[in-house]
């Protein structure tokens, strides 16, 4: 079925986590401008790139169905449909919204490609639209292969496994090393890659790093060395999230593309980028399309040839997109643990009363008050859990006095349970999703979150998944505060869980029921 012309461009948001509010947008630096090829300057209007992309809210509901309808074809069909659907990675400097406008390195590249394509076609009024569609990394290849998109514009490394499924363009960056990154908890005596034998490295299973560590372990086995111990990161954690955890000493080491590691090292003062410890070398970073797409391949490759510049993914990324990024506070620092120890039993009791993992409550309390019961908000929220007295006194919670830490924690826990049971328990979602939606409702209000779930479903997202789905609409319609709130609490929860399982403080604070983050949280 022929697609009606799409005159608007889809763009969503999942920002890098930030614990504070909006910051002033950084000006485009002269260093960035001076090192960009003039052809890129001609094709990329970075000063106000968003003006080329009309608002998502202008798209009619029927257009969403057409957009997400599976379709397999080459560039000639896309030209006929007047649209190229492009998957991008949401969050961080690549793609985000700032003050309601889409921004990011990949956005600028795609605007440049749209101009390049239409100039080649001689199109003006009947231009082909580039449609950015942000998704999580683990959905990139499946969505492309299923025909739900036509192109992937992300910093994917060309690997043997991936290239068996899809084709890669010319590289935007070549000869990329994947390097070790250590933090305060790094192992001692690692002077060569061989010294990694028996050591732990924290990576996502969907990453090229995992694939290359597996290949290195096969080589180690042939040489009689112990394998590198791979700790699997939760797939909801992004590269910057993992580096935040390394920076905070929550995990000892990870593997990252060298150019990314050196970029993030400017933000995370306690990470050590070991450019001398290379897990894989000579990697190509490129765009991706389905096999048997020769017309699209020719078009994209010509654009890459004209615009590939190391500074585009280097200096531009650093100078132009070094904004709205903060790093995770070390929730498991000695000072934080000292604040937690006296109240741990209270969190246990609150968790038991509400049938919640107590570390979920600890993580939420750290985000709310940094475990400081004396804190009060301008809106009237008080205590460790920052609960309003009126909320606690409501019949659904039933606590009249929240002045003590015990009752404040119990009120926060019972309110979370009320939100989960009233608004999300009857839905087709597991316990972890219920918890994340309840966190969003705790921060922004349940009615607003329910309304935005319906809007997310109308836009083709899964209304029962928070991250990379409903959060994208919330970020656009409400702002980044609620999205960052949920992501921060989730990261603190991962941090506390890992700390309780690995740190020496286990004996002094006692055992906490273990929770496998790869499985749903049961919230009966």
C-alpha positions in Angstrom: 0.0 0.0 0.0 1.4 3.4 -1.0 2.2 5.6 2.0 0.6 9.1 2.0 3.2 11.8 2.0 4.5 12.6 5.5 5.1 16.3 5.9 6.4 16.1 9.5 9.2 14.4 11.1 9.1 12.1 14.2 11.5 12.8 17.0 11.4 11.7 20.6 13.6 12.1 23.7 15.4 10.0 26.4 17.9 12.5 27.9 21.1 11.6 29.7 20.3 11.5 33.3 20.4 14.8 35.2 19.7 15.3 38.8 19.0 19.0 38.5 16.7 21.1 36.3 17.3 22.6 32.9 20.6 24.2 32.3 21.4 27.1 30.0 22.2 25.7 26.5 25.9 25.9 25.6 26.7 28.2 22.8 28.3 26.8 19.6 32.0 27.1 20.3 34.4 28.6 17.8 36.6 25.5 18.0 33.6 23.4 16.7 32.9 25.8 13.9 36.5 26.2 12.7 37.1 22.5 12.3 33.9 21.4 10.4 34.2 20.8 6.7 32.5 23.7 4.8 30.4 21.1 3.0 29.0 20.0 6.4 28.3 23.6 7.4 26.4 24.1 4.1 24.3 21.0 4.8 23.8 21.2 8.5 22.0 24.2 10.0 23.1 23.5 13.6 22.2 26.8 15.0 18.5 25.9 14.8 18.3 22.5 13.4 14.9 21.8 14.9 13.2 24.3 12.5 13.6 21.7 9.7 11.6 19.2 11.8 7.9 20.2 12.5 6.3 19.2 15.7 5.5 15.5 16.4 2.1 16.7 17.8 1.0 17.7 14.2 1.0 14.1 13.0 -2.4 12.6 12.7 -3.1 9.2 14.4 -3.6 7.4 11.1 -0.2 8.6 10.0 1.4 6.8 12.9 -0.1 3.5 11.8 1.2 4.0 8.3 4.6 5.0 9.6 5.1 1.9 11.7 3.6 -0.5 9.2 6.2 -3.1 8.1 7.6 -2.3 4.7 10.7 -3.7 3.0 12.1 -1.9 0.0 15.0 0.1 -1.5 15.4 3.9 -1.9 13.2 4.1 -5.0 10.2 2.9 -2.9 11.1 5.4 -0.1 11.2 8.2 -2.7 7.7 7.1 -3.9 6.6 7.1 -0.3 8.2 10.5 0.4 9.8 9.2 3.6 12.9 7.5 4.9 12.4 6.1 8.4 15.6 6.3 10.4 16.3 4.6 13.7 18.4 6.7 16.1 19.5 6.1 19.7 17.6 8.2 22.1 19.4 10.0 24.9 22.8 11.7 25.3 24.5 13.9 22.8 23.4 11.9 19.7 19.7 12.8 19.9 17.7 14.7 22.5 15.2 17.5 23.0 16.2 20.8 24.5 13.5 23.4 25.3 11.1 21.5 23.1 13.4 21.3 20.1 15.2 18.2 18.8 18.9 18.4 19.0 21.9 16.2 18.6 24.8 15.1 16.4 22.7 12.5 14.5 19.9 15.0 14.0 22.3 17.4 12.3 23.7 14.6 10.1 20.2 13.5 9.1 19.2 17.1 8.2 22.3 17.2 6.1 21.4 13.9 4.5 17.8 15.0 3.8 19.2 18.1 2.0 21.7 16.0 0.1 19.1 13.5 -1.0 16.6 16.1 -2.2 19.3 18.1 -3.9 20.3 15.0 -5.9 16.6 14.3 -6.8 15.9 18.0 -7.6 13.1 17.9 -5.1 11.6 21.0 -3.6 7.9 21.0 -2.9 7.7 17.2 -3.0 10.7 16.6 -0.9 11.5 13.2 0.7 11.3 13.5 4.5 13.8 11.9 6.9 11.8 10.5 9.8 14.0 10.0 13.0 12.6 7.3 15.2 14.5 6.9 18.5 14.7 3.5 20.1 16.9 1.6 22.5 20.0 -0.1 21.2 18.8 -3.6 21.6 15.8 -2.8 19.2 17.9 -1.2 16.4 18.6 -4.3 14.3 15.3 -6.2 15.0 13.2 -3.2 14.0 15.2 -2.6 10.8 15.0 -6.3 9.8 11.3 -6.3 10.5 10.7 -3.5 8.1 9.7 -1.0 10.8 12.5 1.4 9.6 14.7 1.8 6.6 18.0 3.0 8.0 19.9 3.1 11.3 21.9 6.3 12.0 23.8 5.4 15.2 27.3 4.8 16.3 27.2 1.1 15.5 30.4 -0.8 15.1 30.7 -3.2 12.1 31.1 -6.6 13.6 31.2 -10.1 12.1 27.8 -11.1 13.6 26.1 -7.8 12.6 27.4 -7.8 9.1 26.0 -11.3 8.6 22.5 -9.8 9.1 22.8 -6.2 7.6 25.0 -4.0 5.5 27.1 -1.1 6.7 27.8 2.1 5.0 31.2 3.7 4.5 32.4 4.5 8.0 32.0 7.9 9.5 34.9 7.0 11.8 37.3 4.2 11.1 40.2 2.6 13.0 38.3 2.8 16.3 39.7 1.0 19.3 37.6 -0.5 22.1 39.4 0.3 25.3 39.3 -0.5 29.0 37.9 2.1 31.3 38.7 1.8 35.1 37.4 3.7 38.1 38.2 4.0 41.8 37.4 0.3 42.2 39.7 -0.9 39.4 41.8 -4.1 39.7 45.5 -3.7 40.4 48.3 -4.9 38.3 46.7 -4.6 34.9 49.5 -3.6 32.6 48.5 -5.6 29.5 45.4 -7.2 28.0 46.7 -10.6 29.2 46.4 -9.2 32.8 42.6 -9.1 32.4 42.5 -12.9 32.7 40.3 -13.6 35.7 39.3 -10.0 36.1 35.7 -8.7 35.8 34.4 -6.3 33.1 30.9 -4.9 33.0 29.2 -4.7 29.6 25.8 -5.1 27.9 25.3 -8.4 26.1 23.9 -6.5 23.0 27.1 -4.5 22.6 30.0 -5.1 20.3 32.2 -5.1 23.4 30.6 -8.3 24.6 31.2 -9.9 21.2 34.8 -8.9 21.2 35.5 -10.0 24.8 34.0 -13.4 23.8 36.5 -13.6 21.0 39.3 -12.6 23.3 38.3 -15.3 25.8 38.5 -17.9 23.1 42.0 -16.8 22.4 42.8 -16.9 26.1 41.5 -20.4 26.3 43.8 -21.5 23.5 46.7 -20.0 25.5 45.7 -21.5 28.8 44.7 -18.2 30.4 41.7 -17.7 32.6 38.8 -16.0 30.9 37.8 -12.5 31.5 34.8 -12.5 33.8 31.9 -10.8 32.1 29.4 -9.1 34.4 26.3 -8.5 32.2 24.9 -5.0 32.5 21.2 -4.5 32.5 20.1 -3.6 28.9 18.3 -0.5 30.1 21.7 1.0 31.1 23.3 3.2 28.4 27.0 3.7 27.9 27.0 6.9 29.9 25.1 5.2 32.7 27.7 2.4 32.9 30.5 4.9 32.9 28.8 6.8 35.7 28.8 3.6 37.7 32.5 3.1 37.0 33.2 6.7 37.9 31.3 6.2 41.2 33.3 3.0 42.0 30.2 0.8 41.7 31.8 -1.5 39.1 35.5 -1.9 38.5 35.8 -1.8 34.7 34.0 -1.6 31.4 34.9 -1.4 27.7 34.0 1.6 25.5 34.9 3.0 22.1 38.0 5.1 22.6 36.6 8.3 21.2 33.5 8.0 23.5 35.6 7.1 26.5 37.8 10.2 26.0 34.8 12.4 25.6 33.1 11.1 28.8 36.4 11.4 30.7 35.9 15.2 30.5 32.8 14.8 32.6 33.6 11.9 34.9 36.8 12.9 36.8 37.3 9.5 38.4 37.4 7.3 35.4 40.8 6.2 33.9 40.7 5.6 30.1 43.3 3.0 29.3 44.0 3.6 25.6 46.9 1.1 25.9 44.5 -1.7 26.8 42.6 -2.5 23.6 40.0 -5.2 23.4 39.4 -4.7 19.7 41.1 -2.4 17.2 40.3 -1.1 13.7 36.6 -0.8 14.2 34.4 1.1 11.7 31.5 3.2 13.0 28.8 3.5 10.3 25.2 3.7 9.4 23.2 0.5 8.7 20.6 -0.7 6.2 19.1 -4.0 5.1 20.9 -6.2 2.6 19.8 -5.9 -1.0 19.4 -2.1 -0.8 21.9 -1.0 -3.5 20.2 2.3 -4.2 20.1 3.4 -0.6 23.6 2.1 -0.1 24.8 4.3 -3.0 23.0 7.4 -1.7 24.2 7.0 1.9 27.8 6.2 0.9 28.0 9.3 -1.2 26.8 11.4 1.7 29.3 9.8 4.0 32.1 10.3 1.5 31.3 14.0 1.2 30.8 14.6 5.0 32.9 12.1 6.9 35.2 14.1 9.2 36.8 12.9 12.4 36.0 16.3 13.9 32.3 15.9 13.2 32.1 13.0 15.7 34.9 14.4 17.8 35.1 18.2 18.3 31.5 18.9 17.3 30.2 16.3 19.8 32.4 17.7 22.6 32.0 21.4 21.9 28.4 21.6 20.7 26.7 18.9 22.7 28.5 19.1 26.1 25.2 20.1 27.8 22.5 18.7 30.1 24.8 15.9 31.4 25.5 15.2 35.0 26.9 12.1 36.6 25.4 9.8 39.2 26.1 10.8 42.7 27.9 8.0 44.6 24.9 6.6 46.4 27.1 3.9 48.0 29.9 6.3 49.2 31.0 5.9 52.8 29.0 9.0 53.8 25.9 7.7 52.1 26.1 4.3 53.7 26.7 5.9 57.0 23.4 7.8 56.6 21.7 4.6 55.5 22.7 2.2 58.2 20.5 3.7 61.0 17.5 3.6 58.8 17.9 0.3 56.9 15.6 -1.5 59.2 13.0 1.2 58.6 13.3 0.6 54.8 13.0 -3.1 55.5 9.8 -2.5 57.4 8.4 -0.1 54.8 9.2 -2.6 52.0 7.5 -5.4 53.9 4.4 -3.3 54.5 4.2 -2.4 50.8 5.6 -5.7 49.4 8.5 -3.8 47.7 12.2 -4.5 47.6 13.6 -2.3 50.4 16.4 -1.2 48.1 13.9 0.2 45.7 12.8 2.5 48.5 16.3 3.3 49.5 17.1 4.3 45.9 14.0 6.5 45.7 14.8 8.1 49.1 18.3 8.9 47.9 16.9 10.7 44.8 14.3 12.5 46.9 16.4 13.7 49.9 19.8 12.0 49.8 18.5 10.2 52.9 18.2 13.5 54.8 15.0 13.4 56.9 15.3 17.2 57.6 14.7 18.2 54.0 11.6 20.1 53.1 10.5 21.1 49.6 8.9 24.4 48.6 5.8 22.4 47.5 5.4 21.1 51.1 6.9 17.6 50.8 8.9 16.6 53.9 11.2 13.9 55.1 13.3 11.2 53.6 10.7 10.2 51.1 9.5 13.8 50.5 5.9 13.0 51.1 3.3 15.7 51.5 1.3 15.4 54.8 -2.0 15.6 52.8 -0.9 12.6 50.6 0.1 10.6 53.7 -3.2 11.4 55.4 -5.3 10.3 52.5 -7.4 7.2 53.1 -5.3 5.3 50.5 -2.2 5.7 52.7 -3.7 6.4 56.1 -0.8 7.9 58.1 -1.6 11.1 59.9 1.9 11.9 61.3 5.0 11.6 59.0 7.4 13.5 61.2 9.4 10.4 62.2 11.6 8.7 59.6 9.8 5.4 60.2 6.4 6.7 59.3 7.7 8.9 56.5 9.3 5.9 54.8 6.2 3.8 55.5 4.0 6.5 54.0 6.2 6.7 50.9 6.2 2.9 50.5 2.4 2.6 50.9 1.8 5.5 48.4 4.0 3.7 45.9 2.0 0.5 46.5 -1.2 2.4 46.0 0.0 3.8 42.7 1.1 0.4 41.5 -2.2 -1.3 42.5 -4.6 1.4 41.5 -3.2 2.4 38.2 -0.8 -0.3 36.9 -1.5 -3.7 38.5 -4.3 -4.6 36.1 -2.1 -3.8 33.1 -0.1 -6.2 31.0 3.2 -5.2 32.6 5.7 -6.9 35.0 6.6 -5.8 38.4 9.6 -3.7 37.3 7.5 -1.8 34.8 4.8 -1.2 37.4 7.5 0.2 39.8 8.9 2.6 37.1 5.4 3.8 36.1 4.6 4.3 39.8 7.8 6.3 40.2 6.8 8.5 37.3 3.3 9.0 38.9 4.9 9.7 42.3 6.9 12.5 40.6 4.4 13.9 38.0 1.0 12.7 39.2 -0.9 9.5 38.1 -3.6 11.2 35.9 -0.9 12.9 33.8 1.0 9.6 33.4 -2.1 7.7 32.4 -3.0 10.3 29.8 0.5 10.2 28.3 0.4 6.4 28.2 -2.7 6.7 26.0 -0.9 9.2 23.8 2.2 7.0 23.6 0.0 4.1 22.4 -1.5 6.3 19.7 2.0 7.2 18.6 2.9 3.5 18.1 4.8 3.0 21.4 4.1 0.2 24.0 2.0 1.8 26.7 3.2 -0.8 29.2 6.9 -0.1 28.8 8.4 3.0 30.5 11.9 3.3 29.2 12.3 4.0 25.5 8.5 4.1 25.1 6.2 6.2 27.3 9.1 8.1 28.8 9.8 9.5 25.3 6.3 11.2 25.2 6.6 12.3 28.8 9.9 14.0 28.1 8.4 15.9 25.2 5.1 16.8 26.8 6.1 17.3 30.4 9.9 17.9 30.3 13.0 16.0 31.4 12.4 16.2 35.2 10.2 13.1 35.4 12.3 11.1 32.9 15.5 11.9 34.8 13.7 11.1 38.1 12.9 7.6 37.1 16.2 6.9 35.4 18.2 8.2 38.4 16.2 6.1 40.8 16.7 3.0 38.6 20.5 3.7 38.5 20.6 4.1 42.3 18.7 0.9 42.7 21.2 -0.9 40.5 24.0 0.7 42.5 22.6 -0.3 45.9 21.9 -3.8 44.7 25.5 -4.2 43.4 26.9 -2.6 46.6 25.0 -5.0 48.9 26.1 -8.0 46.9 29.8 -7.0 46.6 30.9 -4.4 49.1 32.5 -5.2 52.5 29.8 -3.2 54.2 27.5 -6.3 53.8 28.3 -7.6 57.2 27.6 -4.3 59.0 24.3 -3.6 57.3 23.0 -7.1 57.0 21.6 -9.2 54.1 18.9 -7.8 51.8 16.9 -10.2 49.7 18.6 -10.5 46.4 16.8 -9.4 43.3 17.8 -10.5 39.8 17.5 -7.3 37.6 17.1 -9.4 34.5 13.8 -10.7 35.8 10.5 -8.9 36.6 10.0 -7.7 40.2 7.1 -9.5 41.6 4.6 -7.0 43.1 1.6 -9.1 44.1 
